[in-house]
Amino acid sequence: EMIYALDKVAPGTANDDTLLYGVEVKFYNMEVEVDENLESCRKGLYVIGDGSGITHSLSHASASGIHVARKITS
């Protein structure tokens, strides 16, 4: 029914050549408690990337690794 309703707004949508993509939904609710340097309550254990529950993209995950590496080496 949705395709036929959409066809009224965008004629040609309801045909055999139409490729329909759906919406992806993600839920982020697991977060590890870390400080501003991404260090956990266990001294020396840093939680970076998607494992922390804080980052939600490859660029954020990469940036968190760089951030922690700089903190550890400074």
DSSP file (Angstrom, degrees, kcal/mol; ACC not computed):
  #  RESIDUE AA STRUCTURE BP1 BP2  ACC     N-H-->O    O-->H-N    N-H-->O    O-->H-N    TCO  KAPPA ALPHA  PHI   PSI    X-CA   Y-CA   Z-CA
    1    1 A E     >        0   0    0      0, 0.0     4,-2.2     0, 0.0     5,-0.2   0.000 360.0 360.0 360.0 -38.7    0.0    0.0    0.0
    2    2 A M  H  >  +     0   0    0      1,-0.2     4,-2.7     2,-0.2     5,-0.2   0.905 360.0  52.0 -63.4 -41.2    2.8    2.4    0.8
    3    3 A I  H  > S+     0   0    0      1,-0.2     4,-1.9     2,-0.2    -1,-0.2   0.904 111.0  47.7 -62.1 -41.0    4.4    2.0   -2.6
    4    4 A Y  H  > S+     0   0    0      2,-0.2     4,-0.8     1,-0.2    -1,-0.2   0.863 112.2  49.1 -70.2 -34.8    1.1    2.8   -4.3
    5    5 A A  H >X S+     0   0    0     -4,-2.2     4,-0.8     1,-0.2     3,-0.6   0.903 111.8  49.3 -67.7 -40.3    0.6    5.8   -2.1
    6    6 A L  H >X S+     0   0    0     -4,-2.7     4,-3.4     1,-0.2     3,-0.5   0.838 101.9  63.5 -65.7 -33.0    4.1    6.9   -2.9
    7    7 A D  H 3< S+     0   0    0     -4,-1.9    -1,-0.2     1,-0.2    -2,-0.2   0.785  97.3  57.0 -62.7 -27.5    3.4    6.4   -6.6
    8    8 A K  H << S+     0   0    0     -4,-0.8    -1,-0.2    -3,-0.6    -2,-0.2   0.833 115.1  36.7 -71.9 -31.6    0.7    9.1   -6.4
    9    9 A V  H << S+     0   0    0     -4,-0.8    -2,-0.2    -3,-0.5    -1,-0.1   0.864 133.3  26.2 -85.3 -41.4    3.3   11.6   -5.1
   10   10 A A  S >< S-     0   0    0     -4,-3.4     3,-1.5    -5,-0.1    -1,-0.3  -0.780  89.7-144.3-124.3  84.4    6.2   10.3   -7.2
   11   11 A P  T 3  S+     0   0    0      0, 0.0    -3,-0.1     0, 0.0    -4,-0.1  -0.152  82.6  34.6 -53.6 138.8    4.7    8.7  -10.4
   12   12 A G  T 3  S+     0   0    0     -5,-0.1     3,-0.2     2,-0.1    -5,-0.1   0.306  83.2 109.9  98.8  -7.3    6.6    5.7  -11.6
   13   13 A T    <   +     0   0    0     -3,-1.5     2,-1.8     1,-0.2     5,-0.1   0.890  66.1  65.9 -67.2 -39.5    7.6    4.5   -8.1
   14   14 A A  S    S+     0   0    0     -4,-0.2     2,-0.3   -11,-0.2    -1,-0.2  -0.486  81.1 105.7 -87.5  70.0    5.3    1.5   -8.2
   15   15 A N  S >  S-     0   0    0     -2,-1.8     3,-1.6    -3,-0.2    -8,-0.0  -0.905  83.5-100.5-138.9 171.6    7.0   -0.5  -11.0
   16   16 A D  T 3  S+     0   0    0     -2,-0.3    -2,-0.0     1,-0.3    -3,-0.0   0.663 116.4  59.6 -68.0 -16.3    9.2   -3.6  -11.3
   17   17 A D  T 3  S+     0   0    0      2,-0.1     2,-0.3     0, 0.0    -1,-0.3   0.448  77.8 114.8 -91.3  -0.6   12.3   -1.5  -11.6
   18   18 A T    <   -     0   0    0     -3,-1.6     2,-0.6    -5,-0.1    -5,-0.0  -0.546  49.5-160.9 -76.6 130.4   12.0    0.3   -8.3
   19   19 A L        -     0   0    0     -2,-0.3     2,-0.5     2,-0.0    -2,-0.1  -0.959  11.7-160.1-109.9 118.4   14.6   -0.5   -5.7
   20   20 A L        -     0   0    0     -2,-0.6     2,-0.4     0, 0.0    -2,-0.0  -0.862   4.3-160.2-107.6 129.0   13.4    0.4   -2.2
   21   21 A Y        -     0   0    0     -2,-0.5     2,-0.2     0, 0.0    -2,-0.0  -0.847  11.8-143.5-104.2 142.4   15.8    1.1    0.7
   22   22 A G        -     0   0    0     -2,-0.4     2,-0.3     1,-0.1     0, 0.0  -0.552  24.1 -96.6-100.0 168.6   14.6    0.9    4.3
   23   23 A V        -     0   0    0     -2,-0.2     2,-0.5     1,-0.0    -1,-0.1  -0.647  31.1-141.2 -84.4 137.5   15.5    3.0    7.3
   24   24 A E        -     0   0    0     -2,-0.3     2,-0.4     2,-0.0    -1,-0.0  -0.859  16.0-166.2 -99.6 133.8   18.2    1.6    9.6
   25   25 A V        -     0   0    0     -2,-0.5     2,-0.4     2,-0.0    -2,-0.0  -0.976   4.2-173.0-121.7 131.3   17.6    2.2   13.3
   26   26 A K        -     0   0    0     -2,-0.4     2,-0.5     2,-0.0    -2,-0.0  -0.947  11.7-149.9-122.5 145.1   20.3    1.6   16.0
   27   27 A F        -     0   0    0     -2,-0.4     2,-0.6     0, 0.0    -2,-0.0  -0.962   7.0-167.0-114.9 127.7   20.0    1.8   19.7
   28   28 A Y        +     0   0    0     -2,-0.5     3,-0.1     1,-0.1    -2,-0.0  -0.927  36.5 128.9-114.8 107.3   22.9    2.9   21.8
   29   29 A N        +     0   0    0     -2,-0.6     2,-0.7     1,-0.1    -1,-0.1   0.493  43.6  89.7-135.4  -9.2   22.4    2.2   25.4
   30   30 A M        +     0   0    0      2,-0.0     2,-0.4    23,-0.0    -1,-0.1  -0.840  50.9 167.7 -96.0 116.2   25.5    0.3   26.7
   31   31 A E        -     0   0    0     -2,-0.7     2,-0.4    -3,-0.1    22,-0.2  -0.993  29.2-139.6-130.9 134.0   28.1    2.7   27.9
   32   32 A V        -     0   0    0     20,-2.3     2,-0.5    -2,-0.4    15,-0.1  -0.750  31.2-114.2 -88.1 136.2   31.3    2.0   29.9
   33   33 A E        +     0   0    0     -2,-0.4     8,-0.4     5,-0.0     2,-0.3  -0.599  51.3 159.3 -74.6 119.5   32.0    4.5   32.6
   34   34 A V        -     0   0    0     -2,-0.5     6,-0.2     6,-0.1     2,-0.1  -0.911  35.3-119.0-135.7 161.6   35.2    6.4   31.7
   35   35 A D    >   -     0   0    0      4,-1.9     3,-2.1    -2,-0.3    -1,-0.0  -0.179  51.8 -77.5 -88.8-170.0   36.9    9.7   32.6
   36   36 A E  T 3  S+     0   0    0      1,-0.3    -1,-0.0     2,-0.1    -2,-0.0   0.681 134.6  51.7 -66.2 -16.1   37.7   12.5   30.2
   37   37 A N  T 3  S-     0   0    0      2,-0.1    -1,-0.3     3,-0.0     3,-0.1   0.249 118.9-111.1 -99.8  11.2   40.8   10.5   29.0
   38   38 A L    <   +     0   0    0     -3,-2.1     9,-2.4     1,-0.3     2,-0.4   0.738  69.4 147.2  64.5  26.2   38.6    7.4   28.3
   39   39 A E  B     -A   46   0A   0      7,-0.2    -4,-1.9     1,-0.1     7,-0.3  -0.783  40.6-137.7 -92.2 134.7   40.3    5.6   31.3
   40   40 A S        -     0   0    0      5,-3.3     5,-0.2    -2,-0.4     4,-0.2  -0.100  36.8 -87.2 -78.8-177.2   38.0    3.1   33.1
   41   41 A C  S    S+     0   0    0     -8,-0.4     2,-0.8     2,-0.1    -1,-0.1   0.682 114.2  82.1 -67.8 -16.3   37.9    2.7   36.9
   42   42 A R  S >  S-     0   0    0      3,-0.2     3,-2.4     1,-0.0    -2,-0.4  -0.828  96.4-117.5 -89.0 112.2   40.7    0.2   36.5
   43   43 A K  T 3  S+     0   0    0     -2,-0.8    -2,-0.1     1,-0.3     3,-0.1  -0.220  96.5  16.5 -54.1 130.7   43.9    2.3   36.3
   44   44 A G  T 3  S+     0   0    0      1,-0.2     2,-0.7    -4,-0.2    -1,-0.3   0.372  95.6 114.4  87.7  -4.1   45.6    1.9   32.9
   45   45 A L    <   -     0   0    0     -3,-2.4    -5,-3.3    -5,-0.2     2,-0.4  -0.882  45.7-172.3-103.7 109.9   42.6    0.3   31.2
   46   46 A Y  B     -A   39   0A   0     -2,-0.7     2,-0.7    -7,-0.3    -7,-0.2  -0.823  13.5-152.2-103.4 138.1   41.3    2.6   28.5
   47   47 A V        +     0   0    0     -9,-2.4     2,-0.2    -2,-0.4   -15,-0.0  -0.927  28.8 165.2-113.6 109.8   38.1    1.9   26.6
   48   48 A I    >   +     0   0    0     -2,-0.7     3,-0.8     6,-0.0     4,-0.1  -0.737  35.8  16.2-122.6 168.4   38.2    3.3   23.1
   49   49 A G  G >  S-     0   0    0     12,-0.4     3,-1.5    -2,-0.2     6,-0.7  -0.253 118.8 -26.6  70.3-158.0   36.3    3.0   19.9
   50   50 A D  G >  S+     0   0    0      1,-0.3     3,-1.0     2,-0.2    -1,-0.2   0.708 126.6  74.7 -66.6 -20.5   32.9    1.4   19.7
   51   51 A G  G <  S+     0   0    0     -3,-0.8    -1,-0.3     1,-0.2    -2,-0.2   0.727  88.5  61.1 -64.2 -21.3   33.5   -0.7   22.8
   52   52 A S  G <  S-     0   0    0     -3,-1.5   -20,-2.3    -4,-0.1    -1,-0.2   0.743  99.4-134.0 -77.8 -22.9   33.1    2.4   24.9
   53   53 A G  S <  S+     0   0    0     -3,-1.0    -3,-0.1    -4,-0.4    -2,-0.1   0.459  88.0  90.5  80.6  -0.1   29.5    3.0   23.9
   54   54 A I  S    S+     0   0    0     -5,-0.5     2,-0.2     6,-0.0    -4,-0.1   0.840  72.2  65.6 -94.7 -41.3   30.4    6.6   23.4
   55   55 A T        -     0   0    0     -6,-0.7    -2,-0.2     1,-0.1     3,-0.1  -0.576  52.0-178.8 -86.7 147.5   31.5    6.7   19.8
   56   56 A H        +     0   0    0     -2,-0.2     2,-0.3     1,-0.0    -1,-0.1   0.092  61.5  43.2-133.2  23.2   29.0    6.0   17.0
   57   57 A S  S  > S-     0   0    0      1,-0.1     4,-2.4     0, 0.0     5,-0.2  -0.983  82.4-106.9-159.1 163.8   31.1    6.2   13.9
   58   58 A L  H  > S+     0   0    0     -2,-0.3     4,-2.6     1,-0.2     5,-0.2   0.890 118.7  52.1 -62.3 -39.4   34.4    5.1   12.4
   59   59 A S  H  > S+     0   0    0      2,-0.2     4,-2.3     1,-0.2    -1,-0.2   0.904 111.5  45.8 -67.1 -39.9   35.8    8.7   12.6
   60   60 A H  H  > S+     0   0    0      2,-0.2     4,-2.2     1,-0.2   -11,-0.2   0.906 112.8  50.8 -66.9 -41.0   34.8    9.1   16.3
   61   61 A A  H  X S+     0   0    0     -4,-2.4     4,-1.6     2,-0.2   -12,-0.4   0.923 112.5  46.4 -62.3 -44.4   36.3    5.6   17.1
   62   62 A S  H  X S+     0   0    0     -4,-2.6     4,-2.1     1,-0.2    -2,-0.2   0.918 111.4  51.6 -63.4 -44.2   39.5    6.5   15.4
   63   63 A A  H  X S+     0   0    0     -4,-2.3     4,-2.6     1,-0.2    -1,-0.2   0.867 106.3  54.2 -62.8 -36.8   39.7    9.9   17.1
   64   64 A S  H  X S+     0   0    0     -4,-2.2     4,-2.3     2,-0.2    -1,-0.2   0.888 108.3  49.9 -66.0 -37.0   39.2    8.3   20.5
   65   65 A G  H  X S+     0   0    0     -4,-1.6     4,-2.4     2,-0.2    -2,-0.2   0.909 112.1  46.9 -65.3 -42.7   42.2    6.0   19.8
   66   66 A I  H  X S+     0   0    0     -4,-2.1     4,-2.3     2,-0.2    -2,-0.2   0.910 111.2  52.7 -64.7 -42.5   44.3    8.9   18.8
   67   67 A H  H  X S+     0   0    0     -4,-2.6     4,-2.0     1,-0.2    -2,-0.2   0.934 112.5  43.6 -58.3 -49.1   43.2   10.9   21.9
   68   68 A V  H  X S+     0   0    0     -4,-2.3     4,-2.7     1,-0.2     5,-0.2   0.907 111.4  53.9 -66.4 -42.0   44.1    8.1   24.3
   69   69 A A  H  X S+     0   0    0     -4,-2.4     4,-2.1     1,-0.2    -1,-0.2   0.908 109.8  48.1 -59.3 -41.9   47.4    7.4   22.5
   70   70 A R  H  X S+     0   0    0     -4,-2.3     4,-0.9     2,-0.2    -1,-0.2   0.895 112.0  49.3 -66.0 -39.9   48.4   11.1   22.9
   71   71 A K  H  < S+     0   0    0     -4,-2.0     3,-0.4     1,-0.2    -2,-0.2   0.911 112.4  47.7 -65.2 -42.4   47.4   11.1   26.6
   72   72 A I  H  < S+     0   0    0     -4,-2.7    -2,-0.2     1,-0.2    -1,-0.2   0.889 115.3  44.4 -67.0 -39.2   49.4    7.9   27.3
   73   73 A T  H  <        0   0    0     -4,-2.1    -1,-0.2    -5,-0.2    -2,-0.2   0.548 360.0 360.0 -86.5  -6.5   52.5    9.1   25.5
   74   74 A S     <        0   0    0     -4,-0.9    -1,-0.2    -3,-0.4    -2,-0.2   0.467 360.0 360.0 -94.4 360.0   52.6   12.7   26.9
